[in-house]
């Protein structure tokens, strides 16, 4: 698909209208679903170091294995949920996924040993189909021109949960550690009710059949947009893999570092995570669309990766707790730009009938990195540091330098992608050209 063949937002809305799909209502309800899902998750995660290490006496490596076990399950089942949503629709698969997540929270609420915690995290991973389905859903109701800003709206629901969830989790966790898990279980029931009663199916049978007919007419074997695996997809999967490595190496160790290095309690950890959420919410809800329109996706993308490099060079030398509050503001801004833009670019590499499948594989790629990342971070924290020649690097320096190296690698691969696939941001040139023509017409008419 070239830039000239992209449908306009108005044409796409008209196309969706024949299937009774309202994109505005769809985005509103999907954000609510994300909000409830992340609300439960963000209440539980800050408490895991206290449960696993302090209460049950496990090591940092065991903590890393518990985090990784969830990712291994996602790795196996993520693509399956994506394919099923392509075949049977997004809504029923999303409901099944939510039900499984609720059961996982319930199991964690009554866990009293490491094996049961493992079981709860694995069960959560098996049914973690929400995000691949949600990404596919957004692709269903957007065009390539509007997809990045709409993907950014995922961050609104995500960060809304991240603002309230850690604070409430820290408060409830100080009373009884199992209370946040039980509360998260009831939240998933609420999420299911919202999905069943409000969410509009974006891939009804009529639309699935429409895609099948179009695919047959185009002879899909000759159309790159109907293939899942090609060089364009591969280079973007590499980017999402590295982005996930950066994010999880930092995120999976963050609560543990706050606990060990700064002796922070659940309330402090929750407050820092909530500050991050506030930044993400403000940017995703009020600023991202405007910034993309003014600056352009490509410039924001590369500037944010450079931001990663600078931030992780500084990160190991933050020795006061207040410094982390400050650090999380620019980190949140970079994260809220890099991830949605890579996700949006992946969806542009395949046709609309394959969005669920490609989204499932995106989750799969992320899960591979999420399996590795917690173990890397936990190993650094467990050993305390390495001596390289005459230089000793402590665990915090190792985490920071690893993410600096990964960020530089991400920058180089993204640069190669843009050079090899100039059509990726071709529509930005078209939009600038149209805007220039509009201004020229306005000058001519006024004169």
C-alpha positions in Angstrom: 0.0 0.0 0.0 1.5 3.3 -1.0 0.9 6.7 0.6 -1.5 7.8 -2.1 -3.8 4.8 -1.5 -4.4 5.4 2.2 -8.0 6.0 2.8 -8.9 9.3 4.5 -10.3 9.2 8.0 -13.7 10.3 6.6 -13.7 7.5 4.0 -12.7 5.0 6.7 -15.5 6.1 9.0 -17.9 5.7 6.1 -16.6 2.2 5.5 -17.0 1.3 9.2 -20.5 2.7 9.3 -21.8 -0.1 7.1 -20.9 -2.5 9.9 -22.5 -0.3 12.6 -19.0 0.5 14.0 -18.6 3.9 15.7 -14.8 4.6 16.1 -15.3 7.3 18.8 -17.5 5.1 20.9 -15.2 2.1 20.3 -12.1 4.0 21.4 -13.9 5.2 24.5 -14.9 1.8 25.6 -11.6 0.1 24.8 -9.8 2.7 27.0 -12.1 1.9 29.8 -11.3 -1.8 29.4 -7.5 -1.0 29.5 -8.0 1.3 32.5 -9.6 -1.5 34.6 -7.2 -4.2 33.5 -4.1 -2.1 34.3 -5.6 -0.8 37.5 -5.6 -4.4 38.8 -2.1 -5.2 37.5 -0.5 -2.0 38.9 -1.9 -2.7 42.3 -0.2 -6.1 42.5 3.2 -5.6 40.9 4.7 -3.2 43.5 3.9 -5.7 46.2 5.7 -8.7 44.7 9.2 -7.9 46.1 7.7 -7.8 49.6 5.7 -11.0 49.2 8.4 -13.0 47.4 11.6 -11.8 49.1 10.5 -10.4 52.5 7.6 -12.7 53.4 8.6 -15.9 51.7 12.4 -15.5 51.8 13.1 -15.9 48.1 16.2 -14.5 46.3 16.3 -11.8 43.6 16.8 -14.5 41.0 13.6 -16.3 42.1 11.8 -13.0 41.9 13.1 -12.7 38.3 11.9 -16.2 37.5 8.4 -15.4 38.8 8.3 -12.3 36.5 9.7 -14.3 33.6 7.2 -17.2 34.0 4.4 -14.9 33.1 6.2 -13.8 29.9 6.8 -17.4 28.9 3.1 -18.2 29.1 2.3 -15.0 27.0 5.0 -16.1 24.5 3.1 -19.4 23.9 -0.5 -18.1 24.0 -0.2 -14.5 22.7 -0.3 -15.4 18.9 -3.1 -17.9 19.5 -5.4 -15.2 21.0 -4.6 -12.9 18.0 -5.4 -15.5 15.4 -8.7 -16.5 17.2 -9.7 -12.8 17.3 -9.2 -12.6 13.5 -11.4 -15.6 13.0 -14.1 -15.1 15.7 -14.0 -11.4 16.4 -12.3 -9.3 19.0 -15.0 -9.1 21.7 -15.6 -12.8 22.6 -11.8 -13.5 22.8 -11.3 -10.3 25.0 -14.0 -11.5 27.4 -12.3 -15.0 27.7 -9.0 -13.3 28.4 -10.4 -11.1 31.1 -12.0 -14.0 32.8 -8.7 -15.9 32.9 -6.9 -12.9 34.3 -9.5 -12.6 37.0 -8.9 -16.2 38.1 -5.2 -15.5 38.2 -5.7 -12.6 40.6 -7.9 -14.7 42.8 -5.3 -17.5 42.9 -2.6 -14.9 43.9 -4.9 -13.6 46.7 -4.9 -17.0 48.4 -1.3 -17.9 47.6 0.9 -18.8 50.6 3.9 -20.3 48.8 6.3 -19.7 45.9 4.7 -22.5 43.7 1.2 -21.0 44.0 2.6 -17.6 43.1 4.2 -19.2 40.1 0.9 -20.8 39.2 -0.9 -17.5 39.5 1.6 -15.6 37.3 1.6 -18.4 34.7 -2.2 -18.5 34.6 -2.3 -14.7 34.1 0.2 -15.1 31.2 -1.9 -17.8 29.5 -4.9 -15.5 29.4 -3.0 -12.2 28.7 -4.7 -11.7 25.4 -6.1 -8.2 26.2 -3.3 -6.1 24.7 -2.8 -7.9 21.4 -6.6 -7.9 20.9 -6.8 -4.2 21.9 -4.0 -3.3 19.5 -5.8 -5.2 16.7 -9.0 -3.5 17.7 -7.5 0.0 17.3 -6.0 -1.0 13.9 -9.6 -2.1 12.9 -11.0 1.3 13.6 -8.2 3.6 12.4 -6.2 4.5 9.3 -2.4 4.5 9.0 -2.4 8.3 9.2 -4.3 8.3 12.5 -3.1 5.1 14.1 -0.1 6.4 16.0 -2.1 9.0 17.9 -4.9 6.4 18.6 -2.3 3.9 19.7 -1.1 6.6 22.1 -4.6 6.7 23.6 -3.8 3.2 24.9 -1.5 5.1 27.2 -4.5 7.1 28.6 -6.2 4.0 29.9 -2.8 2.4 30.8 -1.7 5.4 32.8 -5.0 6.1 34.3 -4.7 2.7 36.0 -1.0 3.4 36.7 -1.9 6.6 38.6 -4.6 5.1 41.0 -3.5 1.5 41.0 -0.1 1.8 42.7 -1.4 4.2 45.3 -4.3 2.0 46.2 -2.2 -1.1 46.1 0.4 0.4 48.4 -2.4 1.5 50.8 -4.2 -1.9 50.8 -0.9 -3.8 50.9 0.1 -2.1 54.1 -3.1 -3.4 55.7 -3.0 -7.0 54.2 -0.8 -8.0 51.3 -3.6 -10.1 49.7 -6.2 -7.3 49.6 -5.0 -5.7 46.4 -5.2 -9.1 44.6 -8.7 -9.6 45.8 -9.7 -6.1 44.7 -8.1 -6.7 41.3 -10.2 -9.8 40.9 -13.4 -7.8 41.4 -12.1 -5.2 38.9 -11.7 -7.8 36.2 -15.4 -8.7 36.7 -16.2 -5.0 36.2 -14.1 -5.0 33.0 -16.0 -8.1 31.7 -19.3 -6.4 32.4 -18.2 -3.2 30.5 -16.9 -5.3 27.5 -20.1 -7.4 27.3 -22.6 -4.5 27.7 -20.8 -1.6 26.0 -18.0 -2.6 23.6 -18.9 -2.8 19.9 -17.4 -5.6 17.9 -14.9 -4.2 15.4 -14.7 -7.5 13.4 -18.3 -8.7 12.9 -18.8 -11.7 10.6 -19.9 -9.4 7.8 -16.6 -7.6 7.9 -14.5 -10.8 8.2 -16.3 -12.1 5.1 -15.7 -8.8 3.3 -12.0 -9.1 4.0 -12.0 -12.7 2.7 -13.6 -11.7 -0.5 -11.1 -8.8 -1.0 -8.2 -11.1 -0.3 -9.4 -13.6 -2.9 -9.8 -10.9 -5.5 -6.3 -9.5 -4.9 -4.6 -12.9 -5.0 -2.9 -12.4 -1.7 0.3 -14.3 -2.5 1.5 -11.4 -4.5 0.6 -8.7 -2.0 3.2 -8.0 0.7 0.5 -6.6 3.0 -1.1 -10.0 3.3 2.1 -11.7 4.5 2.9 -11.8 8.2 6.6 -12.5 7.9 8.7 -10.3 5.6 11.7 -8.1 6.0 9.7 -5.0 6.9 7.9 -6.9 9.7 11.1 -8.4 10.9 13.0 -5.2 11.3 10.1 -3.7 13.3 9.8 -6.8 15.4 13.5 -6.3 16.3 12.7 -2.8 17.4 9.8 -3.9 19.6 12.0 -6.6 21.0 14.7 -4.1 22.0 12.2 -1.6 23.3 10.7 -4.2 25.5 14.1 -5.3 26.7 14.8 -1.7 27.8 11.5 -1.2 29.4 11.4 -4.5 31.3 15.0 -4.5 32.5 14.2 -1.1 34.0 10.7 -1.8 35.1 11.1 -5.3 36.6 14.0 -4.2 38.8 12.6 -0.8 39.8 10.4 -1.9 42.7 13.2 -4.2 44.0 15.8 -1.4 43.7 13.5 1.0 45.6 13.1 -1.7 48.2 16.8 -2.6 48.6 18.6 0.6 47.8 16.3 3.2 49.3 14.4 1.0 51.8 11.1 2.2 50.3 7.8 0.8 51.5 4.8 -0.1 49.2 3.3 3.4 49.6 6.5 5.2 48.4 6.9 2.7 45.4 3.2 3.3 44.5 3.6 7.1 44.7 6.6 7.1 42.3 4.7 4.8 39.8 1.7 7.1 40.1 3.8 10.2 39.2 4.9 8.4 36.1 1.3 7.6 35.3 0.3 11.3 35.6 2.9 12.3 33.1 1.8 9.6 30.6 -1.8 10.5 31.1 -1.3 14.2 30.4 0.9 13.6 27.4 -1.3 10.8 25.8 -4.6 12.6 26.4 -3.7 16.3 25.7 -0.3 16.6 24.0 0.7 13.6 21.8 -1.7 14.3 18.9 -0.8 17.9 18.8 2.9 17.2 19.0 2.7 14.6 16.2 0.8 17.0 14.0 3.4 19.8 14.6 6.7 17.9 14.8 6.0 14.6 13.0 6.2 11.0 14.1 9.7 10.5 12.8 11.3 13.3 14.7 9.5 12.4 17.9 10.5 8.8 17.5 14.2 9.4 17.1 14.3 12.2 19.7 12.7 9.9 22.3 15.3 7.1 21.7 18.1 9.7 22.2 16.3 10.6 25.4 16.5 7.0 26.5 20.3 7.0 25.9 20.8 10.2 28.0 18.5 9.1 30.8 20.1 5.7 31.3 23.5 7.2 31.4 22.3 9.3 34.4 20.2 6.6 36.1 22.9 4.7 38.1 24.0 7.9 39.8 20.6 8.8 41.2 21.4 8.5 44.9 18.5 10.3 46.5 14.9 9.2 46.4 13.6 12.6 45.2 15.9 12.3 42.1 13.8 9.3 41.0 10.6 11.3 41.1 12.3 13.8 38.7 13.8 11.1 36.5 10.5 9.4 35.9 9.0 12.4 34.2 11.3 12.5 31.1 11.5 8.6 31.1 7.7 8.5 31.0 7.6 10.9 28.1 10.1 8.9 26.1 8.3 5.6 26.8 4.9 7.0 25.8 6.3 8.0 22.4 8.6 5.1 21.5 6.3 2.2 22.2 3.1 3.5 20.4 5.1 4.6 17.4 6.8 1.2 16.9 3.5 -0.5 17.4 1.9 1.7 14.8 4.7 1.1 12.3 4.3 -2.7 12.7 0.6 -2.5 11.8 1.5 -0.6 8.6 3.4 -3.6 7.4 0.4 -5.9 6.9 -3.2 -5.6 5.7 -6.3 -5.1 7.8 -7.3 -8.8 7.7 -4.1 -9.7 9.5 -4.1 -7.1 12.3 -5.1 -9.6 15.0 -2.4 -12.1 13.9 0.3 -9.5 13.7 -0.7 -8.1 17.1 -0.5 -11.6 18.6 3.0 -12.0 17.2 4.0 -8.5 18.5 3.0 -9.7 22.0 5.0 -12.9 21.3 8.1 -11.0 20.5 7.6 -8.8 23.5 7.2 -11.9 25.7 10.5 -13.3 24.5 12.2 -10.1 25.8 10.1 -10.1 28.9 11.3 -13.6 29.6 15.0 -12.6 29.4 14.9 -9.0 30.9 13.8 -9.8 34.5 16.5 -12.5 34.7 19.2 -10.1 33.5 18.1 -7.4 36.0 17.8 -9.9 38.8 21.2 -11.4 38.0 22.8 -7.9 38.2 21.1 -7.2 41.6 22.0 -10.7 42.9 25.7 -10.5 42.2 26.0 -6.9 43.2 28.4 -6.0 40.3 31.2 -7.0 38.0 34.8 -6.1 37.7 35.9 -5.3 34.1 39.6 -4.8 34.0 40.4 -2.2 36.6 36.8 -0.9 36.7 34.1 -2.1 39.1 30.5 -1.6 37.9 27.8 -2.0 40.6 24.5 -3.5 39.8 22.8 -0.1 39.1 25.6 0.9 36.7 25.2 -2.5 34.9 21.5 -1.9 34.5 22.0 1.6 33.2 24.8 0.8 30.8 22.9 -2.2 29.4 20.0 0.0 28.6 22.3 2.6 27.0 23.7 0.0 24.7 20.2 -1.3 23.8 19.0 2.3 23.2 21.9 3.0 20.8 21.1 -0.3 19.0 17.4 0.6 18.7 18.4 4.0 17.2 20.6 2.4 14.6 18.0 -0.3 13.6 15.2 2.3 13.4 17.4 4.5 11.2 18.0 1.6 8.9 14.3 0.8 8.8 13.4 4.4 7.7 16.1 4.4 5.0 15.0 1.0 3.6 11.3 1.8 3.8 10.8 5.5 2.9 7.1 4.9 2.4 6.8 4.4 6.2 6.5 8.2 6.8 5.6 9.1 3.2 2.1 10.3 4.3 3.8 13.0 6.5 5.3 14.5 3.4 1.9 14.4 1.7 0.3 16.1 4.7 3.0 18.8 4.7 2.5 19.3 1.0 -1.3 19.6 1.4 -0.9 22.0 4.3 1.5 24.2 2.2 -1.0 24.1 -0.7 -3.8 25.1 1.6 -1.7 28.1 2.9 -0.8 29.1 -0.6 -4.5 29.0 -1.7 -5.4 31.1 1.4 -2.7 33.7 0.4 -4.0 33.8 -3.2 -7.6 34.2 -2.1 -6.8 36.9 0.4 -4.8 38.9 -2.2 
